[in-house]
Amino acid sequence: FGPRSYPLDKLEDLPEDLRESVIHVVTAAPVNQFLKLSFFQKSPTKQVPLTYIAHAPKSAIAGAIQRAYEYICTD
């Protein structure tokens, strides 16, 4: 039910600095205007992060892609 969600459970396989960069990009504007985060409670102690795409204007998506590219390429 609801929008199709995609698990982000492979984030824990990334090196810590790359994982932090990914989390920063997806939780900051303008990306967070259309890429939403939630989680699935797999067990009392284990949460699986999920993401889904909300409707957004094309200009917001283009801006998000440009900002993510600039953020990643300036390290």
PDB file of N, H, CA, C and O in Angstrom:
ATOM      1  N   PHE A   1       0.832  -1.181   0.000  1.00  0.00           N
ATOM      2  CA  PHE A   1       0.000   0.000   0.000  1.00  0.00           C
ATOM      3  C   PHE A   1       0.872   1.238   0.000  1.00  0.00           C
ATOM      4  O   PHE A   1       1.935   1.256   0.621  1.00  0.00           O
ATOM      5  N   GLY A   2       0.439   2.248  -0.677  1.00  0.00           N
ATOM      6  H   GLY A   2      -0.425   2.234  -1.181  1.00  0.00           H
ATOM      7  CA  GLY A   2       1.219   3.475  -0.735  1.00  0.00           C
ATOM      8  C   GLY A   2       2.258   3.418  -1.836  1.00  0.00           C
ATOM      9  O   GLY A   2       2.239   2.512  -2.669  1.00  0.00           O
ATOM     10  N   PRO A   3       3.166   4.385  -1.841  1.00  0.00           N
ATOM     11  CA  PRO A   3       4.186   4.417  -2.898  1.00  0.00           C
ATOM     12  C   PRO A   3       5.177   3.268  -2.758  1.00  0.00           C
ATOM     13  O   PRO A   3       5.408   2.760  -1.661  1.00  0.00           O
ATOM     14  N   ARG A   4       5.751   2.871  -3.872  1.00  0.00           N
ATOM     15  H   ARG A   4       5.563   3.283  -4.764  1.00  0.00           H
ATOM     16  CA  ARG A   4       6.757   1.806  -3.860  1.00  0.00           C
ATOM     17  C   ARG A   4       7.989   2.289  -3.107  1.00  0.00           C
ATOM     18  O   ARG A   4       8.528   3.355  -3.404  1.00  0.00           O
ATOM     19  N   SER A   5       8.430   1.503  -2.134  1.00  0.00           N
ATOM     20  H   SER A   5       7.992   0.637  -1.893  1.00  0.00           H
ATOM     21  CA  SER A   5       9.609   1.848  -1.333  1.00  0.00           C
ATOM     22  C   SER A   5      10.777   0.962  -1.726  1.00  0.00           C
ATOM     23  O   SER A   5      10.600  -0.167  -2.183  1.00  0.00           O
ATOM     24  N   TYR A   6      11.969   1.498  -1.539  1.00  0.00           N
ATOM     25  H   TYR A   6      12.113   2.415  -1.168  1.00  0.00           H
ATOM     26  CA  TYR A   6      13.193   0.782  -1.878  1.00  0.00           C
ATOM     27  C   TYR A   6      14.084   0.728  -0.644  1.00  0.00           C
ATOM     28  O   TYR A   6      14.355   1.763  -0.034  1.00  0.00           O
ATOM     29  N   PRO A   7      14.544  -0.466  -0.267  1.00  0.00           N
ATOM     30  CA  PRO A   7      15.389  -0.576   0.926  1.00  0.00           C
ATOM     31  C   PRO A   7      16.771   0.026   0.697  1.00  0.00           C
ATOM     32  O   PRO A   7      17.341  -0.074  -0.389  1.00  0.00           O
ATOM     33  N   LEU A   8      17.284   0.642   1.729  1.00  0.00           N
ATOM     34  H   LEU A   8      16.821   0.723   2.612  1.00  0.00           H
ATOM     35  CA  LEU A   8      18.637   1.199   1.701  1.00  0.00           C
ATOM     36  C   LEU A   8      19.540   0.393   2.633  1.00  0.00           C
ATOM     37  O   LEU A   8      20.473   0.932   3.227  1.00  0.00           O
ATOM     38  N   ASP A   9      19.254  -0.894   2.753  1.00  0.00           N
ATOM     39  H   ASP A   9      18.496  -1.332   2.270  1.00  0.00           H
ATOM     40  CA  ASP A   9      19.994  -1.736   3.691  1.00  0.00           C
ATOM     41  C   ASP A   9      21.454  -1.937   3.296  1.00  0.00           C
ATOM     42  O   ASP A   9      22.255  -2.358   4.130  1.00  0.00           O
ATOM     43  N   LYS A  10      21.814  -1.654   2.075  1.00  0.00           N
ATOM     44  H   LYS A  10      21.163  -1.311   1.397  1.00  0.00           H
ATOM     45  CA  LYS A  10      23.217  -1.794   1.646  1.00  0.00           C
ATOM     46  C   LYS A  10      24.073  -0.607   2.076  1.00  0.00           C
ATOM     47  O   LYS A  10      25.290  -0.633   1.894  1.00  0.00           O
ATOM     48  N   LEU A  11      23.466   0.424   2.639  1.00  0.00           N
ATOM     49  H   LEU A  11      22.477   0.445   2.787  1.00  0.00           H
ATOM     50  CA  LEU A  11      24.237   1.563   3.130  1.00  0.00           C
ATOM     51  C   LEU A  11      25.287   1.125   4.138  1.00  0.00           C
ATOM     52  O   LEU A  11      26.391   1.669   4.172  1.00  0.00           O
ATOM     53  N   GLU A  12      24.943   0.146   4.952  1.00  0.00           N
ATOM     54  H   GLU A  12      24.046  -0.296   4.925  1.00  0.00           H
ATOM     55  CA  GLU A  12      25.897  -0.294   5.975  1.00  0.00           C
ATOM     56  C   GLU A  12      27.120  -0.989   5.370  1.00  0.00           C
ATOM     57  O   GLU A  12      28.119  -1.182   6.062  1.00  0.00           O
ATOM     58  N   ASP A  13      27.054  -1.364   4.099  1.00  0.00           N
ATOM     59  H   ASP A  13      26.242  -1.208   3.538  1.00  0.00           H
ATOM     60  CA  ASP A  13      28.203  -1.978   3.425  1.00  0.00           C
ATOM     61  C   ASP A  13      29.189  -0.934   2.894  1.00  0.00           C
ATOM     62  O   ASP A  13      30.314  -1.277   2.530  1.00  0.00           O
ATOM     63  N   LEU A  14      28.782   0.323   2.847  1.00  0.00           N
ATOM     64  H   LEU A  14      27.868   0.602   3.143  1.00  0.00           H
ATOM     65  CA  LEU A  14      29.647   1.393   2.330  1.00  0.00           C
ATOM     66  C   LEU A  14      30.657   1.836   3.383  1.00  0.00           C
ATOM     67  O   LEU A  14      30.399   1.709   4.580  1.00  0.00           O
ATOM     68  N   PRO A  15      31.803   2.353   2.947  1.00  0.00           N
ATOM     69  CA  PRO A  15      32.726   2.971   3.902  1.00  0.00           C
ATOM     70  C   PRO A  15      32.005   4.127   4.609  1.00  0.00           C
ATOM     71  O   PRO A  15      31.137   4.775   4.025  1.00  0.00           O
ATOM     72  N   GLU A  16      32.369   4.372   5.848  1.00  0.00           N
ATOM     73  H   GLU A  16      33.075   3.845   6.322  1.00  0.00           H
ATOM     74  CA  GLU A  16      31.654   5.354   6.664  1.00  0.00           C
ATOM     75  C   GLU A  16      31.587   6.738   6.022  1.00  0.00           C
ATOM     76  O   GLU A  16      30.541   7.385   6.060  1.00  0.00           O
ATOM     77  N   ASP A  17      32.697   7.201   5.430  1.00  0.00           N
ATOM     78  H   ASP A  17      33.548   6.676   5.398  1.00  0.00           H
ATOM     79  CA  ASP A  17      32.679   8.545   4.841  1.00  0.00           C
ATOM     80  C   ASP A  17      31.728   8.632   3.648  1.00  0.00           C
ATOM     81  O   ASP A  17      31.050   9.645   3.474  1.00  0.00           O
ATOM     82  N   LEU A  18      31.671   7.583   2.825  1.00  0.00           N
ATOM     83  H   LEU A  18      32.222   6.760   2.967  1.00  0.00           H
ATOM     84  CA  LEU A  18      30.754   7.570   1.687  1.00  0.00           C
ATOM     85  C   LEU A  18      29.310   7.465   2.172  1.00  0.00           C
ATOM     86  O   LEU A  18      28.424   8.132   1.638  1.00  0.00           O
ATOM     87  N   ARG A  19      29.074   6.631   3.179  1.00  0.00           N
ATOM     88  H   ARG A  19      29.794   6.089   3.613  1.00  0.00           H
ATOM     89  CA  ARG A  19      27.731   6.493   3.745  1.00  0.00           C
ATOM     90  C   ARG A  19      27.233   7.844   4.280  1.00  0.00           C
ATOM     91  O   ARG A  19      26.078   8.210   4.065  1.00  0.00           O
ATOM     92  N   GLU A  20      28.104   8.577   4.974  1.00  0.00           N
ATOM     93  H   GLU A  20      29.042   8.279   5.149  1.00  0.00           H
ATOM     94  CA  GLU A  20      27.729   9.891   5.498  1.00  0.00           C
ATOM     95  C   GLU A  20      27.424  10.870   4.366  1.00  0.00           C
ATOM     96  O   GLU A  20      26.504  11.680   4.480  1.00  0.00           O
ATOM     97  N   SER A  21      28.190  10.800   3.274  1.00  0.00           N
ATOM     98  H   SER A  21      28.938  10.142   3.182  1.00  0.00           H
ATOM     99  CA  SER A  21      27.930  11.668   2.119  1.00  0.00           C
ATOM    100  C   SER A  21      26.572  11.367   1.498  1.00  0.00           C
ATOM    101  O   SER A  21      25.819  12.281   1.163  1.00  0.00           O
ATOM    102  N   VAL A  22      26.265  10.086   1.347  1.00  0.00           N
ATOM    103  H   VAL A  22      26.877   9.343   1.620  1.00  0.00           H
ATOM    104  CA  VAL A  22      24.976   9.687   0.774  1.00  0.00           C
ATOM    105  C   VAL A  22      23.835  10.176   1.658  1.00  0.00           C
ATOM    106  O   VAL A  22      22.859  10.739   1.162  1.00  0.00           O
ATOM    107  N   ILE A  23      23.956   9.963   2.950  1.00  0.00           N
ATOM    108  H   ILE A  23      24.749   9.506   3.353  1.00  0.00           H
ATOM    109  CA  ILE A  23      22.903  10.391   3.874  1.00  0.00           C
ATOM    110  C   ILE A  23      22.740  11.907   3.835  1.00  0.00           C
ATOM    111  O   ILE A  23      21.620  12.417   3.872  1.00  0.00           O
ATOM    112  N   HIS A  24      23.853  12.622   3.761  1.00  0.00           N
ATOM    113  H   HIS A  24      24.762  12.208   3.731  1.00  0.00           H
ATOM    114  CA  HIS A  24      23.778  14.087   3.684  1.00  0.00           C
ATOM    115  C   HIS A  24      23.028  14.531   2.430  1.00  0.00           C
ATOM    116  O   HIS A  24      22.158  15.399   2.503  1.00  0.00           O
ATOM    117  N   VAL A  25      23.356  13.946   1.293  1.00  0.00           N
ATOM    118  H   VAL A  25      24.062  13.241   1.234  1.00  0.00           H
ATOM    119  CA  VAL A  25      22.720  14.342   0.028  1.00  0.00           C
ATOM    120  C   VAL A  25      21.223  14.051   0.056  1.00  0.00           C
ATOM    121  O   VAL A  25      20.428  14.900  -0.348  1.00  0.00           O
ATOM    122  N   VAL A  26      20.824  12.875   0.522  1.00  0.00           N
ATOM    123  H   VAL A  26      21.470  12.185   0.850  1.00  0.00           H
ATOM    124  CA  VAL A  26      19.400  12.517   0.450  1.00  0.00           C
ATOM    125  C   VAL A  26      18.553  13.185   1.527  1.00  0.00           C
ATOM    126  O   VAL A  26      17.327  13.206   1.415  1.00  0.00           O
ATOM    127  N   THR A  27      19.181  13.733   2.569  1.00  0.00           N
ATOM    128  H   THR A  27      20.177  13.716   2.660  1.00  0.00           H
ATOM    129  CA  THR A  27      18.394  14.384   3.618  1.00  0.00           C
ATOM    130  C   THR A  27      18.406  15.905   3.520  1.00  0.00           C
ATOM    131  O   THR A  27      17.752  16.575   4.319  1.00  0.00           O
ATOM    132  N   ALA A  28      19.131  16.461   2.561  1.00  0.00           N
ATOM    133  H   ALA A  28      19.662  15.916   1.911  1.00  0.00           H
ATOM    134  CA  ALA A  28      19.214  17.917   2.415  1.00  0.00           C
ATOM    135  C   ALA A  28      18.386  18.381   1.212  1.00  0.00           C
ATOM    136  O   ALA A  28      18.133  17.625   0.274  1.00  0.00           O
ATOM    137  N   ALA A  29      17.979  19.640   1.274  1.00  0.00           N
ATOM    138  H   ALA A  29      18.185  20.255   2.036  1.00  0.00           H
ATOM    139  CA  ALA A  29      17.263  20.234   0.141  1.00  0.00           C
ATOM    140  C   ALA A  29      18.228  20.391  -1.026  1.00  0.00           C
ATOM    141  O   ALA A  29      19.408  20.647  -0.788  1.00  0.00           O
ATOM    142  N   PRO A  30      17.808  20.259  -2.221  1.00  0.00           N
ATOM    143  CA  PRO A  30      16.451  20.023  -2.682  1.00  0.00           C
ATOM    144  C   PRO A  30      16.088  18.548  -2.817  1.00  0.00           C
ATOM    145  O   PRO A  30      14.939  18.232  -3.126  1.00  0.00           O
ATOM    146  N   VAL A  31      17.039  17.631  -2.594  1.00  0.00           N
ATOM    147  H   VAL A  31      17.973  17.888  -2.343  1.00  0.00           H
ATOM    148  CA  VAL A  31      16.748  16.200  -2.768  1.00  0.00           C
ATOM    149  C   VAL A  31      15.611  15.762  -1.854  1.00  0.00           C
ATOM    150  O   VAL A  31      14.728  15.020  -2.282  1.00  0.00           O
ATOM    151  N   ASN A  32      15.620  16.211  -0.601  1.00  0.00           N
ATOM    152  H   ASN A  32      16.338  16.814  -0.253  1.00  0.00           H
ATOM    153  CA  ASN A  32      14.591  15.756   0.334  1.00  0.00           C
ATOM    154  C   ASN A  32      13.200  16.292   0.006  1.00  0.00           C
ATOM    155  O   ASN A  32      12.226  15.933   0.667  1.00  0.00           O
ATOM    156  N   GLN A  33      13.101  17.152  -1.014  1.00  0.00           N
ATOM    157  H   GLN A  33      13.892  17.444  -1.551  1.00  0.00           H
ATOM    158  CA  GLN A  33      11.786  17.622  -1.449  1.00  0.00           C
ATOM    159  C   GLN A  33      11.038  16.551  -2.238  1.00  0.00           C
ATOM    160  O   GLN A  33       9.810  16.589  -2.317  1.00  0.00           O
ATOM    161  N   PHE A  34      11.761  15.600  -2.819  1.00  0.00           N
ATOM    162  H   PHE A  34      12.759  15.570  -2.755  1.00  0.00           H
ATOM    163  CA  PHE A  34      11.088  14.554  -3.587  1.00  0.00           C
ATOM    164  C   PHE A  34      11.536  13.149  -3.234  1.00  0.00           C
ATOM    165  O   PHE A  34      10.838  12.191  -3.568  1.00  0.00           O
ATOM    166  N   LEU A  35      12.681  12.987  -2.566  1.00  0.00           N
ATOM    167  H   LEU A  35      13.248  13.765  -2.295  1.00  0.00           H
ATOM    168  CA  LEU A  35      13.133  11.668  -2.138  1.00  0.00           C
ATOM    169  C   LEU A  35      12.889  11.579  -0.641  1.00  0.00           C
ATOM    170  O   LEU A  35      13.569  12.242   0.142  1.00  0.00           O
ATOM    171  N   LYS A  36      11.939  10.774  -0.247  1.00  0.00           N
ATOM    172  H   LYS A  36      11.387  10.235  -0.883  1.00  0.00           H
ATOM    173  CA  LYS A  36      11.526  10.681   1.150  1.00  0.00           C
ATOM    174  C   LYS A  36      12.137   9.444   1.795  1.00  0.00           C
ATOM    175  O   LYS A  36      12.353   8.424   1.140  1.00  0.00           O
ATOM    176  N   LEU A  37      12.408   9.553   3.072  1.00  0.00           N
ATOM    177  H   LEU A  37      12.232  10.381   3.604  1.00  0.00           H
ATOM    178  CA  LEU A  37      12.998   8.454   3.826  1.00  0.00           C
ATOM    179  C   LEU A  37      12.043   7.996   4.914  1.00  0.00           C
ATOM    180  O   LEU A  37      11.313   8.795   5.500  1.00  0.00           O
ATOM    181  N   SER A  38      12.063   6.703   5.171  1.00  0.00           N
ATOM    182  H   SER A  38      12.656   6.054   4.695  1.00  0.00           H
ATOM    183  CA  SER A  38      11.312   6.115   6.269  1.00  0.00           C
ATOM    184  C   SER A  38      12.074   4.861   6.678  1.00  0.00           C
ATOM    185  O   SER A  38      13.217   4.671   6.261  1.00  0.00           O
ATOM    186  N   PHE A  39      11.464   4.014   7.480  1.00  0.00           N
ATOM    187  H   PHE A  39      10.536   4.169   7.818  1.00  0.00           H
ATOM    188  CA  PHE A  39      12.126   2.764   7.839  1.00  0.00           C
ATOM    189  C   PHE A  39      11.099   1.680   8.105  1.00  0.00           C
ATOM    190  O   PHE A  39       9.934   1.957   8.392  1.00  0.00           O
ATOM    191  N   PHE A  40      11.554   0.447   8.004  1.00  0.00           N
ATOM    192  H   PHE A  40      12.500   0.223   7.771  1.00  0.00           H
ATOM    193  CA  PHE A  40      10.773  -0.737   8.324  1.00  0.00           C
ATOM    194  C   PHE A  40      11.361  -1.326   9.591  1.00  0.00           C
ATOM    195  O   PHE A  40      12.570  -1.546   9.669  1.00  0.00           O
ATOM    196  N   GLN A  41      10.524  -1.585  10.585  1.00  0.00           N
ATOM    197  H   GLN A  41       9.542  -1.406  10.522  1.00  0.00           H
ATOM    198  CA  GLN A  41      10.985  -2.160  11.849  1.00  0.00           C
ATOM    199  C   GLN A  41      11.044  -3.675  11.673  1.00  0.00           C
ATOM    200  O   GLN A  41      10.046  -4.368  11.870  1.00  0.00           O
ATOM    201  N   LYS A  42      12.226  -4.185  11.299  1.00  0.00           N
ATOM    202  H   LYS A  42      13.036  -3.621  11.139  1.00  0.00           H
ATOM    203  CA  LYS A  42      12.416  -5.607  11.005  1.00  0.00           C
ATOM    204  C   LYS A  42      12.302  -6.458  12.265  1.00  0.00           C
ATOM    205  O   LYS A  42      11.756  -7.561  12.228  1.00  0.00           O
ATOM    206  N   SER A  43      12.811  -5.951  13.363  1.00  0.00           N
ATOM    207  H   SER A  43      13.254  -5.056  13.393  1.00  0.00           H
ATOM    208  CA  SER A  43      12.735  -6.614  14.664  1.00  0.00           C
ATOM    209  C   SER A  43      12.775  -5.514  15.720  1.00  0.00           C
ATOM    210  O   SER A  43      12.941  -4.344  15.376  1.00  0.00           O
ATOM    211  N   PRO A  44      12.627  -5.859  16.986  1.00  0.00           N
ATOM    212  CA  PRO A  44      12.666  -4.810  18.015  1.00  0.00           C
ATOM    213  C   PRO A  44      13.963  -3.992  18.027  1.00  0.00           C
ATOM    214  O   PRO A  44      13.978  -2.858  18.506  1.00  0.00           O
ATOM    215  N   THR A  45      15.040  -4.562  17.506  1.00  0.00           N
ATOM    216  H   THR A  45      15.028  -5.483  17.117  1.00  0.00           H
ATOM    217  CA  THR A  45      16.330  -3.858  17.533  1.00  0.00           C
ATOM    218  C   THR A  45      16.874  -3.518  16.151  1.00  0.00           C
ATOM    219  O   THR A  45      17.935  -2.903  16.053  1.00  0.00           O
ATOM    220  N   LYS A  46      16.184  -3.898  15.086  1.00  0.00           N
ATOM    221  H   LYS A  46      15.322  -4.398  15.166  1.00  0.00           H
ATOM    222  CA  LYS A  46      16.702  -3.711  13.725  1.00  0.00           C
ATOM    223  C   LYS A  46      15.719  -2.912  12.878  1.00  0.00           C
ATOM    224  O   LYS A  46      14.566  -3.306  12.701  1.00  0.00           O
ATOM    225  N   GLN A  47      16.197  -1.779  12.356  1.00  0.00           N
ATOM    226  H   GLN A  47      17.133  -1.460  12.500  1.00  0.00           H
ATOM    227  CA  GLN A  47      15.412  -0.961  11.439  1.00  0.00           C
ATOM    228  C   GLN A  47      16.079  -0.987  10.068  1.00  0.00           C
ATOM    229  O   GLN A  47      17.299  -0.863   9.963  1.00  0.00           O
ATOM    230  N   VAL A  48      15.280  -1.148   9.026  1.00  0.00           N
ATOM    231  H   VAL A  48      14.289  -1.249   9.112  1.00  0.00           H
ATOM    232  CA  VAL A  48      15.782  -1.106   7.656  1.00  0.00           C
ATOM    233  C   VAL A  48      15.347   0.227   7.047  1.00  0.00           C
ATOM    234  O   VAL A  48      14.149   0.482   6.925  1.00  0.00           O
ATOM    235  N   PRO A  49      16.310   1.091   6.658  1.00  0.00           N
ATOM    236  CA  PRO A  49      15.919   2.356   6.042  1.00  0.00           C
ATOM    237  C   PRO A  49      15.314   2.120   4.657  1.00  0.00           C
ATOM    238  O   PRO A  49      15.754   1.249   3.907  1.00  0.00           O
ATOM    239  N   LEU A  50      14.303   2.912   4.344  1.00  0.00           N
ATOM    240  H   LEU A  50      13.945   3.620   4.954  1.00  0.00           H
ATOM    241  CA  LEU A  50      13.610   2.829   3.058  1.00  0.00           C
ATOM    242  C   LEU A  50      13.558   4.215   2.438  1.00  0.00           C
ATOM    243  O   LEU A  50      13.647   5.228   3.132  1.00  0.00           O
ATOM    244  N   THR A  51      13.415   4.241   1.142  1.00  0.00           N
ATOM    245  H   THR A  51      13.343   3.419   0.578  1.00  0.00           H
ATOM    246  CA  THR A  51      13.217   5.510   0.444  1.00  0.00           C
ATOM    247  C   THR A  51      12.105   5.343  -0.577  1.00  0.00           C
ATOM    248  O   THR A  51      11.856   4.244  -1.073  1.00  0.00           O
ATOM    249  N   TYR A  52      11.447   6.436  -0.880  1.00  0.00           N
ATOM    250  H   TYR A  52      11.649   7.329  -0.477  1.00  0.00           H
ATOM    251  CA  TYR A  52      10.453   6.451  -1.951  1.00  0.00           C
ATOM    252  C   TYR A  52      10.441   7.832  -2.589  1.00  0.00           C
ATOM    253  O   TYR A  52      10.859   8.818  -1.982  1.00  0.00           O
ATOM    254  N   ILE A  53       9.959   7.882  -3.812  1.00  0.00           N
ATOM    255  H   ILE A  53       9.619   7.080  -4.304  1.00  0.00           H
ATOM    256  CA  ILE A  53       9.956   9.133  -4.565  1.00  0.00           C
ATOM    257  C   ILE A  53       8.575   9.765  -4.489  1.00  0.00           C
ATOM    258  O   ILE A  53       7.573   9.153  -4.860  1.00  0.00           O
ATOM    259  N   ALA A  54       8.540  10.991  -4.004  1.00  0.00           N
ATOM    260  H   ALA A  54       9.354  11.488  -3.702  1.00  0.00           H
ATOM    261  CA  ALA A  54       7.306  11.775  -3.975  1.00  0.00           C
ATOM    262  C   ALA A  54       7.271  12.633  -5.237  1.00  0.00           C
ATOM    263  O   ALA A  54       8.304  12.869  -5.863  1.00  0.00           O
ATOM    264  N   HIS A  55       6.112  13.085  -5.597  1.00  0.00           N
ATOM    265  H   HIS A  55       5.272  12.893  -5.089  1.00  0.00           H
ATOM    266  CA  HIS A  55       5.998  13.943  -6.779  1.00  0.00           C
ATOM    267  C   HIS A  55       6.725  15.257  -6.540  1.00  0.00           C
ATOM    268  O   HIS A  55       6.613  15.856  -5.470  1.00  0.00           O
ATOM    269  N   ALA A  56       7.464  15.692  -7.535  1.00  0.00           N
ATOM    270  H   ALA A  56       7.555  15.205  -8.404  1.00  0.00           H
ATOM    271  CA  ALA A  56       8.192  16.961  -7.431  1.00  0.00           C
ATOM    272  C   ALA A  56       8.268  17.607  -8.805  1.00  0.00           C
ATOM    273  O   ALA A  56       8.256  16.914  -9.822  1.00  0.00           O
ATOM    274  N   PRO A  57       8.346  18.923  -8.838  1.00  0.00           N
ATOM    275  CA  PRO A  57       8.511  19.598 -10.129  1.00  0.00           C
ATOM    276  C   PRO A  57       9.848  19.232 -10.766  1.00  0.00           C
ATOM    277  O   PRO A  57      10.822  18.963 -10.064  1.00  0.00           O
ATOM    278  N   LYS A  58       9.891  19.222 -12.091  1.00  0.00           N
ATOM    279  H   LYS A  58       9.100  19.440 -12.662  1.00  0.00           H
ATOM    280  CA  LYS A  58      11.126  18.881 -12.805  1.00  0.00           C
ATOM    281  C   LYS A  58      12.276  19.799 -12.418  1.00  0.00           C
ATOM    282  O   LYS A  58      13.425  19.360 -12.371  1.00  0.00           O
ATOM    283  N   SER A  59      11.988  21.051 -12.143  1.00  0.00           N
ATOM    284  H   SER A  59      11.054  21.408 -12.181  1.00  0.00           H
ATOM    285  CA  SER A  59      13.058  21.983 -11.781  1.00  0.00           C
ATOM    286  C   SER A  59      13.705  21.588 -10.457  1.00  0.00           C
ATOM    287  O   SER A  59      14.913  21.755 -10.288  1.00  0.00           O
ATOM    288  N   ALA A  60      12.920  21.068  -9.518  1.00  0.00           N
ATOM    289  H   ALA A  60      11.939  20.932  -9.655  1.00  0.00           H
ATOM    290  CA  ALA A  60      13.477  20.627  -8.238  1.00  0.00           C
ATOM    291  C   ALA A  60      14.370  19.413  -8.442  1.00  0.00           C
ATOM    292  O   ALA A  60      15.426  19.305  -7.819  1.00  0.00           O
ATOM    293  N   ILE A  61      13.956  18.508  -9.306  1.00  0.00           N
ATOM    294  H   ILE A  61      13.098  18.596  -9.812  1.00  0.00           H
ATOM    295  CA  ILE A  61      14.754  17.313  -9.578  1.00  0.00           C
ATOM    296  C   ILE A  61      16.064  17.701 -10.254  1.00  0.00           C
ATOM    297  O   ILE A  61      17.123  17.200  -9.875  1.00  0.00           O
ATOM    298  N   ALA A  62      16.011  18.579 -11.242  1.00  0.00           N
ATOM    299  H   ALA A  62      15.151  18.985 -11.550  1.00  0.00           H
ATOM    300  CA  ALA A  62      17.231  19.010 -11.934  1.00  0.00           C
ATOM    301  C   ALA A  62      18.183  19.697 -10.964  1.00  0.00           C
ATOM    302  O   ALA A  62      19.391  19.461 -11.008  1.00  0.00           O
ATOM    303  N   GLY A  63      17.654  20.536 -10.096  1.00  0.00           N
ATOM    304  H   GLY A  63      16.674  20.728 -10.060  1.00  0.00           H
ATOM    305  CA  GLY A  63      18.485  21.209  -9.101  1.00  0.00           C
ATOM    306  C   GLY A  63      19.111  20.230  -8.131  1.00  0.00           C
ATOM    307  O   GLY A  63      20.265  20.396  -7.735  1.00  0.00           O
ATOM    308  N   ALA A  64      18.365  19.219  -7.748  1.00  0.00           N
ATOM    309  H   ALA A  64      17.427  19.084  -8.069  1.00  0.00           H
ATOM    310  CA  ALA A  64      18.876  18.215  -6.820  1.00  0.00           C
ATOM    311  C   ALA A  64      20.012  17.422  -7.443  1.00  0.00           C
ATOM    312  O   ALA A  64      21.017  17.147  -6.788  1.00  0.00           O
ATOM    313  N   ILE A  65      19.856  17.061  -8.684  1.00  0.00           N
ATOM    314  H   ILE A  65      19.039  17.284  -9.216  1.00  0.00           H
ATOM    315  CA  ILE A  65      20.910  16.310  -9.369  1.00  0.00           C
ATOM    316  C   ILE A  65      22.173  17.153  -9.464  1.00  0.00           C
ATOM    317  O   ILE A  65      23.270  16.656  -9.211  1.00  0.00           O
ATOM    318  N   GLN A  66      22.028  18.414  -9.823  1.00  0.00           N
ATOM    319  H   GLN A  66      21.137  18.817 -10.029  1.00  0.00           H
ATOM    320  CA  GLN A  66      23.186  19.305  -9.927  1.00  0.00           C
ATOM    321  C   GLN A  66      23.866  19.468  -8.577  1.00  0.00           C
ATOM    322  O   GLN A  66      25.093  19.409  -8.495  1.00  0.00           O
ATOM    323  N   ARG A  67      23.094  19.671  -7.525  1.00  0.00           N
ATOM    324  H   ARG A  67      22.097  19.719  -7.592  1.00  0.00           H
ATOM    325  CA  ARG A  67      23.674  19.858  -6.191  1.00  0.00           C
ATOM    326  C   ARG A  67      24.383  18.589  -5.718  1.00  0.00           C
ATOM    327  O   ARG A  67      25.471  18.667  -5.148  1.00  0.00           O
ATOM    328  N   ALA A  68      23.783  17.433  -5.946  1.00  0.00           N
ATOM    329  H   ALA A  68      22.899  17.370  -6.409  1.00  0.00           H
ATOM    330  CA  ALA A  68      24.412  16.174  -5.549  1.00  0.00           C
ATOM    331  C   ALA A  68      25.727  15.981  -6.296  1.00  0.00           C
ATOM    332  O   ALA A  68      26.724  15.568  -5.704  1.00  0.00           O
ATOM    333  N   TYR A  69      25.733  16.278  -7.586  1.00  0.00           N
ATOM    334  H   TYR A  69      24.924  16.614  -8.067  1.00  0.00           H
ATOM    335  CA  TYR A  69      26.949  16.159  -8.390  1.00  0.00           C
ATOM    336  C   TYR A  69      28.035  17.080  -7.847  1.00  0.00           C
ATOM    337  O   TYR A  69      29.180  16.659  -7.682  1.00  0.00           O
ATOM    338  N   GLU A  70      27.684  18.326  -7.570  1.00  0.00           N
ATOM    339  H   GLU A  70      26.754  18.667  -7.703  1.00  0.00           H
ATOM    340  CA  GLU A  70      28.663  19.280  -7.049  1.00  0.00           C
ATOM    341  C   GLU A  70      29.190  18.848  -5.686  1.00  0.00           C
ATOM    342  O   GLU A  70      30.383  18.984  -5.414  1.00  0.00           O
ATOM    343  N   TYR A  71      28.317  18.331  -4.830  1.00  0.00           N
ATOM    344  H   TYR A  71      27.348  18.221  -5.051  1.00  0.00           H
ATOM    345  CA  TYR A  71      28.726  17.900  -3.493  1.00  0.00           C
ATOM    346  C   TYR A  71      29.713  16.737  -3.585  1.00  0.00           C
ATOM    347  O   TYR A  71      30.738  16.727  -2.904  1.00  0.00           O
ATOM    348  N   ILE A  72      29.396  15.767  -4.430  1.00  0.00           N
ATOM    349  H   ILE A  72      28.563  15.775  -4.983  1.00  0.00           H
ATOM    350  CA  ILE A  72      30.241  14.574  -4.548  1.00  0.00           C
ATOM    351  C   ILE A  72      31.572  14.915  -5.213  1.00  0.00           C
ATOM    352  O   ILE A  72      32.611  14.389  -4.814  1.00  0.00           O
ATOM    353  N   CYS A  73      31.555  15.776  -6.208  1.00  0.00           N
ATOM    354  H   CYS A  73      30.711  16.203  -6.532  1.00  0.00           H
ATOM    355  CA  CYS A  73      32.765  16.074  -6.982  1.00  0.00           C
ATOM    356  C   CYS A  73      33.693  17.086  -6.317  1.00  0.00           C
ATOM    357  O   CYS A  73      34.806  17.289  -6.801  1.00  0.00           O
ATOM    358  N   THR A  74      33.282  17.718  -5.242  1.00  0.00           N
ATOM    359  H   THR A  74      32.377  17.553  -4.849  1.00  0.00           H
ATOM    360  CA  THR A  74      34.151  18.696  -4.591  1.00  0.00           C
ATOM    361  C   THR A  74      34.951  18.099  -3.454  1.00  0.00           C
ATOM    362  O   THR A  74      35.741  18.809  -2.832  1.00  0.00           O
ATOM    363  N   ASP A  75      34.780  16.831  -3.160  1.00  0.00           N
ATOM    364  H   ASP A  75      34.138  16.254  -3.666  1.00  0.00           H
ATOM    365  CA  ASP A  75      35.573  16.184  -2.097  1.00  0.00           C
ATOM    366  C   ASP A  75      36.946  15.812  -2.570  1.00  0.00           C
ATOM    367  O   ASP A  75      37.736  15.263  -1.803  1.00  0.00           O
TER     368      ASP A  75
END
